[in-house]
Amino acid sequence: MASEIESNDSISEIWQRIPPEERLEVLASAQARGIQACLLLLIMTGSAALGLRVPWIFFGSFLLLPFVFQIATAKAWHILKPRSMLEYITARSTARIYASFAQARDLDLSIILRGELEPVSSAETIEGPLDTTLESPSPVPVWVSLFPDTMVIASESPSGAILELSHSILNNFTISAEGFDLSEGGTRRLIIEIEGHPGKISKWHLTGPHPSALLACERRAHGFIAKHKKTVDAKGLTHQRKTAPLGLSAALA
């Protein structure tokens, strides 16, 4: 009984993890199938009424349209919703595995969404004359998973998931939003920068079909970073208070 309740909670949780725009898309797809079923009914009854020369068959089918729409929509909903949830459950499990490999301390998933990752080529980062023959790599469809201390970005392939990016958001990591203000215009995307060796910065552009989910991811990441900084500052202040009397007594001696 307890495992069943836990399973239901997990199912409702993963459905809430799906961006609202994508949930509306699933609902719209289910309703579209309901409309298709209604149109098919009208075509069939219209053909029968025309062939048998009995008009009431066609006009009588309009009474059945509400029931056909509801039945077809409900059937499509029970197919499309579990399929979408299964994709997110698989992506969540994969992200947790990669996050554990990245030594993440907290595997409680905060945000998961679909997106497209594009590495910024050297032609976009070097100042001065550029070689116009350089081609920027094409965006890769990815799953973006944000944990309280780690970001994991993975793509799909026939052989399984491919890790594109896995890094702590608390160290040498920068994320910013671009194009979300009406005054800015342009493509709505996130800019991810990771500093490896001193002076060497790797940069990616992250876009997606749901801009609000991208912006929520950026704000949530900044919230985790700010919380970590406050914790570090508080520990440093506590350490200074503990060591201050010792330093003062040593100076007086």
Protein Blocks (a to p, Z undefined) as FASTA:
>chain_A
ZZmmmmmmmmmmmmmmpcfklmmmmmmmmmmmmmmmmmmmmmmmmmmmmmnopaklmmmm
mmmmmmmmmmmmmmmmmmmmmmmmmmmmmmmmmmmmmmmmnopablcdfbdcdddddddd
fklmpgcjddfkbccdddddddddddfkbccdddddfkbccdfbdcdfkgopacddehka
mklgpjddddddddfbehiacddddddfblklmmmmmmmmmmmmmmmmmmmmmmmmmmmm
mmmmmmmmmmmZZ
